[in-house]
Amino acid sequence: QLTDSLRRTHQPAMLVYAGATNIHLNDDYSSLRVPLMIWTNPNYRYRHRPAIRCLLRQRSQRVSMSALFHTLLYMNDIYTPVLDESKALGSSSFLSNDTIWYLDENLQARSFLP
């Protein structure tokens, strides 16, 4: 029903779903997969064609969930000093990196090696 409503609106619309997990990230779960879905209505796809093409190219990439933050900023035309386009899935500047980075509870950068 939600996507039907968003499809009918005359405004560009995007719906994002990111699966949640309660697994402690200090453990090595390099094969853990968390679903991410980005749905857009026709108006959004029309106005953001280059970003949609980039998203489609990245759809099977293994990426860090931290990419979601940069992707949401970029896909909503929010340009701020914290935006890193190389981490935004909709950007042509996106850099695929097989190492999955996250911050632990002490805000220390850790990595999962592929």
Backbone as a chain_set.jsonl record, in Angstrom:
{"seq": "QLTDSLRRTHQPAMLVYAGATNIHLNDDYSSLRVPLMIWTNPNYRYRHRPAIRCLLRQRSQRVSMSALFHTLLYMNDIYTPVLDESKALGSSSFLSNDTIWYLDENLQARSFLP", "coords": {"N": [[0.806, -1.187, 0.0], [1.929, 1.234, 0.765], [3.929, 1.696, -1.188], [2.247, 1.878, -3.394], [0.862, 4.262, -2.854], [3.026, 6.067, -2.874], [3.851, 5.758, -5.473], [1.811, 6.973, -6.897], [1.989, 9.651, -6.233], [2.811, 13.034, -7.143], [5.228, 13.983, -6.536], [8.782, 13.42, -6.335], [9.722, 10.358, -4.868], [11.201, 8.229, -2.412], [11.759, 5.1, -0.932], [13.311, 3.488, 1.683], [14.595, 0.508, 2.957], [16.316, -1.026, 5.492], [17.615, -3.894, 6.792], [17.69, -4.991, 10.19], [19.924, -6.002, 12.767], [20.869, -7.763, 15.731], [23.334, -8.684, 16.314], [26.483, -8.704, 17.841], [28.928, -6.485, 16.864], [31.652, -6.768, 17.342], [32.401, -9.334, 16.986], [33.623, -11.549, 14.454], [31.913, -11.432, 11.686], [32.096, -11.726, 8.847], [30.715, -12.747, 6.721], [28.163, -12.044, 7.136], [25.039, -11.0, 6.036], [23.017, -8.288, 5.49], [19.87, -7.215, 4.591], [19.198, -4.665, 2.182], [17.061, -2.389, 0.771], [16.154, -0.207, -1.775], [13.666, 1.667, -2.991], [12.115, 3.493, -5.582], [9.869, 5.959, -6.873], [8.307, 6.574, -10.144], [8.608, 9.379, -10.725], [10.806, 10.105, -9.145], [12.791, 8.437, -10.266], [12.891, 9.528, -12.834], [13.834, 12.151, -12.379], [16.292, 11.674, -11.226], [18.005, 10.172, -12.878], [20.851, 9.56, -13.518], [21.83, 8.806, -10.944], [20.178, 6.622, -10.374], [20.993, 4.833, -12.355], [23.609, 4.355, -11.426], [23.018, 3.18, -8.936], [21.813, 0.805, -9.814], [24.001, -0.432, -11.014], [25.48, -0.985, -8.747], [24.035, -2.842, -7.333], [24.653, -5.504, -6.596], [26.86, -5.312, -5.053], [29.051, -5.764, -2.271], [28.85, -4.025, 0.569], [29.57, -1.686, 3.204], [27.358, -0.935, 5.908], [27.645, 1.673, 6.618], [27.721, 3.018, 4.273], [25.115, 3.568, 3.719], [24.321, 5.952, 5.008], [25.744, 7.975, 3.566], [24.72, 7.443, 1.061], [21.975, 8.059, 1.386], [22.127, 10.828, 1.904], [23.274, 11.73, -0.539], [21.428, 10.775, -2.474], [19.262, 12.304, -1.896], [19.947, 14.819, -2.582], [21.377, 16.292, -0.674], [23.864, 18.185, 0.113], [26.633, 18.356, 1.98], [29.408, 19.047, 4.176], [30.015, 16.592, 5.405], [29.289, 14.63, 3.647], [30.446, 11.979, 1.747], [31.051, 11.278, -1.354], [32.283, 9.091, -2.487], [31.422, 7.01, -1.002], [28.777, 6.786, -1.478], [26.21, 4.974, -2.828], [24.709, 5.737, -5.056], [26.297, 7.404, -6.47], [28.505, 8.278, -9.121], [31.073, 8.351, -8.346], [31.424, 6.38, -6.503], [33.341, 4.082, -4.674], [34.116, 0.822, -4.761], [34.79, -1.359, -2.151], [36.179, -4.135, -0.828], [36.664, -4.588, 1.822], [34.917, -4.499, 4.775], [33.976, -1.923, 6.78], [33.411, -0.784, 10.121], [32.293, 0.909, 13.101], [33.272, 0.204, 16.385], [31.932, -0.231, 19.776], [33.497, 1.583, 21.134], [33.998, 3.508, 19.339], [36.067, 2.964, 17.606], [37.7, 2.291, 14.582], [37.142, -0.673, 12.864], [37.663, -3.646, 10.911], [36.159, -5.988, 8.658], [37.548, -8.608, 7.055], [37.483, -9.78, 3.692]], "CA": [[0.0, 0.0, 0.0], [2.782, 2.418, 0.828], [4.532, 1.941, -2.497], [1.177, 2.324, -4.294], [0.647, 5.692, -2.576], [4.193, 6.813, -3.337], [3.875, 5.681, -6.94], [0.803, 7.899, -7.435], [2.264, 11.045, -5.903], [3.467, 13.805, -8.199], [6.542, 14.357, -6.017], [9.749, 12.321, -6.298], [9.659, 9.656, -3.579], [12.107, 7.101, -2.239], [11.522, 4.309, 0.267], [14.518, 2.719, 1.983], [14.482, -0.483, 4.026], [17.58, -1.664, 5.865], [17.386, -4.902, 7.82], [18.385, -4.758, 11.455], [20.457, -7.202, 13.42], [21.363, -7.479, 17.082], [24.614, -9.37, 16.469], [27.532, -7.814, 18.327], [29.843, -6.272, 15.751], [33.039, -7.087, 17.655], [32.659, -10.677, 16.488], [33.929, -11.55, 13.028], [30.81, -11.94, 10.877], [32.381, -11.158, 7.539], [29.76, -13.233, 5.726], [26.828, -11.591, 7.516], [24.377, -10.188, 5.016], [21.847, -7.561, 5.979], [19.204, -6.712, 3.387], [18.987, -3.24, 1.937], [16.195, -2.182, -0.386], [15.869, 1.186, -2.108], [12.597, 1.723, -3.986], [11.808, 4.863, -5.99], [8.724, 6.066, -7.774], [8.708, 7.04, -11.481], [9.079, 10.769, -10.707], [12.17, 10.109, -8.61], [13.67, 7.829, -11.266], [13.039, 10.464, -13.948], [14.647, 13.305, -11.964], [17.6, 11.231, -10.729], [18.425, 9.077, -13.769], [22.235, 9.097, -13.335], [21.963, 8.116, -9.653], [19.505, 5.326, -10.496], [21.904, 3.967, -13.124], [24.695, 3.95, -10.526], [22.45, 2.227, -7.979], [21.624, -0.477, -10.49], [25.328, -1.043, -11.187], [26.005, -1.382, -7.432], [23.054, -3.663, -6.613], [25.173, -6.758, -6.056], [28.101, -5.025, -4.328], [29.135, -5.973, -0.826], [29.232, -2.711, 1.094], [29.338, -1.41, 4.611], [26.124, -0.202, 6.182], [27.957, 3.101, 6.71], [27.433, 3.592, 2.957], [23.718, 3.992, 3.694], [24.277, 7.361, 5.394], [26.198, 8.793, 2.438], [23.778, 7.206, -0.027], [20.76, 8.835, 1.642], [22.435, 12.246, 1.666], [23.491, 11.951, -1.962], [20.207, 10.501, -3.234], [18.288, 13.349, -1.584], [20.553, 16.109, -2.938], [21.812, 17.004, 0.531], [25.31, 18.325, -0.015], [27.15, 18.84, 3.244], [30.817, 18.644, 4.302], [30.182, 15.205, 5.854], [28.99, 13.72, 2.537], [31.581, 11.405, 1.015], [30.434, 10.684, -2.535], [32.903, 7.793, -2.794], [30.705, 6.008, -0.21], [27.359, 6.863, -1.836], [25.934, 3.986, -3.867], [24.138, 6.375, -6.233], [27.278, 8.319, -7.057], [29.463, 7.709, -10.08], [32.357, 8.344, -7.647], [31.428, 5.292, -5.515], [34.493, 3.187, -4.736], [33.861, -0.479, -4.163], [35.851, -1.779, -1.252], [35.799, -5.436, -0.286], [36.794, -4.584, 3.272], [33.741, -3.906, 5.414], [34.385, -1.143, 7.954], [32.375, -0.373, 11.062], [32.829, 1.464, 14.34], [32.856, -0.587, 17.534], [31.28, 0.576, 20.816], [34.429, 2.629, 21.56], [34.167, 4.341, 18.158], [37.322, 2.613, 16.953], [37.451, 1.66, 13.277], [37.485, -2.098, 12.748], [37.319, -4.113, 9.572], [35.934, -7.388, 8.351], [38.283, -8.925, 5.833], [36.677, -10.683, 2.861]], "C": [[0.857, 1.263, 0.0], [3.397, 2.72, -0.532], [3.479, 2.366, -3.518], [0.91, 3.818, -4.107], [1.799, 6.531, -3.105], [4.287, 6.825, -4.855], [2.935, 6.726, -7.549], [1.114, 9.37, -7.163], [2.988, 11.737, -7.067], [4.862, 14.268, -7.775], [7.497, 13.175, -6.119], [9.718, 11.678, -4.906], [10.599, 8.457, -3.587], [11.75, 6.425, -0.92], [12.75, 3.439, 0.476], [14.209, 1.77, 3.131], [15.869, -1.06, 4.256], [17.278, -2.631, 6.991], [18.196, -4.59, 9.061], [18.876, -6.09, 12.007], [20.938, -6.82, 14.807], [22.654, -8.237, 17.363], [25.676, -8.352, 16.874], [28.615, -7.683, 17.259], [31.308, -6.507, 16.084], [33.399, -8.488, 17.19], [32.883, -10.607, 14.985], [32.806, -12.232, 12.261], [30.973, -11.408, 9.467], [31.404, -11.629, 6.479], [28.331, -12.816, 6.058], [26.259, -10.702, 6.427], [23.125, -9.58, 5.614], [21.17, -6.962, 4.761], [19.083, -5.191, 3.362], [18.153, -3.123, 0.679], [15.986, -0.68, -0.563], [14.857, 1.159, -3.248], [12.331, 3.188, -4.321], [10.605, 4.871, -6.914], [9.182, 6.607, -9.129], [9.223, 8.48, -11.507], [10.507, 10.873, -10.177], [13.136, 9.569, -9.657], [13.908, 8.768, -12.442], [13.994, 11.603, -13.576], [16.069, 12.929, -11.546], [18.144, 10.073, -11.567], [19.875, 8.638, -13.573], [22.429, 8.327, -12.019], [21.309, 6.737, -9.704], [20.374, 4.359, -11.287], [23.049, 3.465, -12.242], [24.193, 2.946, -9.486], [22.3, 0.846, -8.603], [22.955, -1.187, -10.712], [25.855, -1.599, -9.866], [25.147, -2.439, -6.751], [23.581, -4.973, -6.067], [26.479, -6.559, -5.288], [27.964, -5.365, -2.847], [29.659, -4.68, -0.232], [28.95, -2.63, 2.583], [28.013, -0.682, 4.786], [26.402, 1.285, 6.353], [27.732, 3.789, 5.363], [25.999, 4.107, 2.892], [23.587, 5.486, 4.017], [24.626, 8.259, 4.212], [25.26, 8.64, 1.243], [22.513, 8.035, 0.167], [20.991, 10.332, 1.444], [22.499, 12.528, 0.169], [22.194, 11.815, -2.759], [19.109, 11.523, -2.97], [18.844, 14.746, -1.828], [20.889, 16.955, -1.718], [23.338, 17.042, 0.496], [25.835, 19.05, 1.216], [28.609, 18.389, 3.352], [31.003, 17.185, 4.743], [29.878, 14.188, 4.755], [30.283, 13.28, 1.866], [30.99, 10.654, -0.18], [31.057, 9.344, -2.904], [32.256, 6.661, -2.002], [29.217, 5.984, -0.515], [27.075, 5.944, -3.02], [25.38, 4.603, -5.144], [25.091, 7.291, -6.969], [28.176, 7.595, -8.052], [30.863, 7.666, -9.473], [32.476, 7.204, -6.645], [32.625, 4.38, -5.748], [34.15, 1.892, -4.017], [35.059, -0.876, -3.322], [35.418, -3.087, -0.619], [35.96, -5.529, 1.218], [35.593, -3.847, 3.859], [34.203, -3.221, 6.697], [33.19, -0.849, 8.833], [33.063, 0.25, 12.266], [32.345, 0.6, 15.491], [32.287, 0.343, 18.605], [32.177, 1.67, 21.365], [34.754, 3.59, 20.415], [35.541, 4.161, 17.515], [37.009, 1.919, 15.635], [37.968, 0.231, 13.295], [37.137, -2.53, 11.333], [37.021, -5.598, 9.577], [36.695, -7.639, 7.07], [37.479, -9.915, 5.02], [37.203, -12.103, 2.905]], "O": [[0.544, 2.238, -0.683], [3.388, 3.867, -0.98], [3.787, 3.141, -4.423], [0.749, 4.552, -5.082], [1.584, 7.581, -3.712], [4.752, 7.799, -5.447], [3.235, 7.295, -8.598], [0.544, 10.245, -7.814], [3.68, 11.098, -7.859], [5.588, 14.872, -8.564], [7.062, 12.029, -6.0], [9.691, 12.377, -3.893], [10.772, 7.774, -4.596], [11.474, 7.089, 0.079], [13.184, 2.736, -0.436], [13.637, 2.168, 4.146], [16.519, -1.526, 3.32], [16.745, -2.236, 8.029], [19.268, -3.99, 8.98], [18.309, -7.149, 11.74], [21.366, -5.688, 15.033], [23.03, -8.414, 18.522], [25.748, -7.263, 16.305], [29.158, -8.691, 16.805], [32.146, -6.451, 15.184], [34.578, -8.798, 17.017], [32.382, -9.699, 14.322], [32.748, -13.459, 12.192], [30.093, -10.719, 8.949], [31.27, -10.985, 5.438], [27.394, -13.187, 5.351], [26.914, -9.773, 5.956], [22.282, -10.281, 6.174], [21.816, -6.27, 3.974], [18.892, -4.541, 4.39], [18.496, -3.69, -0.358], [15.677, 0.027, 0.396], [15.159, 0.684, -4.343], [12.324, 4.033, -3.426], [10.356, 3.91, -7.643], [10.322, 7.052, -9.258], [10.173, 8.779, -12.231], [11.317, 11.638, -10.701], [14.18, 10.17, -9.91], [15.01, 8.804, -12.989], [14.86, 11.973, -14.369], [16.952, 13.786, -11.519], [18.68, 9.107, -11.024], [20.123, 7.436, -13.47], [23.119, 7.308, -11.994], [21.838, 5.783, -9.132], [20.48, 3.187, -10.927], [23.417, 2.292, -12.304], [24.878, 1.966, -9.192], [22.629, -0.163, -7.979], [23.028, -2.412, -10.609], [26.598, -2.581, -9.863], [25.509, -2.896, -5.667], [22.988, -5.513, -5.134], [27.132, -7.533, -4.913], [26.885, -5.259, -2.265], [30.793, -4.284, -0.502], [28.182, -3.419, 3.134], [27.597, 0.089, 3.922], [25.477, 2.091, 6.243], [27.57, 5.008, 5.312], [25.698, 4.993, 2.092], [22.823, 6.197, 3.365], [23.889, 9.193, 3.896], [25.032, 9.595, 0.501], [22.027, 8.649, -0.783], [20.144, 11.022, 0.879], [21.855, 13.452, -0.326], [21.901, 12.645, -3.62], [18.139, 11.607, -3.723], [18.291, 15.736, -1.348], [20.711, 18.173, -1.722], [24.007, 16.057, 0.807], [25.514, 20.215, 1.453], [29.004, 17.436, 2.679], [32.053, 16.6, 4.476], [30.177, 13.005, 4.915], [31.106, 14.105, 1.47], [30.492, 9.537, -0.037], [30.413, 8.536, -3.574], [32.502, 5.488, -2.282], [28.469, 5.24, 0.119], [27.644, 6.124, -4.097], [25.566, 4.038, -6.221], [24.728, 7.889, -7.982], [28.553, 6.442, -7.843], [31.751, 7.015, -10.023], [33.513, 7.063, -5.997], [32.89, 3.958, -6.874], [33.922, 1.881, -2.807], [36.206, -0.738, -3.749], [34.392, -3.138, 0.059], [35.443, -6.461, 1.834], [35.299, -2.713, 3.481], [34.753, -3.864, 7.59], [32.076, -0.683, 8.337], [34.278, 0.13, 12.427], [31.157, 0.288, 15.58], [32.169, 1.549, 18.388], [31.683, 2.601, 22.001], [35.683, 4.392, 20.518], [36.101, 5.101, 16.95], [36.14, 1.048, 15.585], [39.102, -0.028, 13.699], [36.39, -1.841, 10.638], [37.553, -6.359, 10.384], [36.489, -6.929, 6.086], [36.85, -10.809, 5.588], [36.642, -12.99, 2.263]]}, "num_chains": 1, "name": "protein.A"}
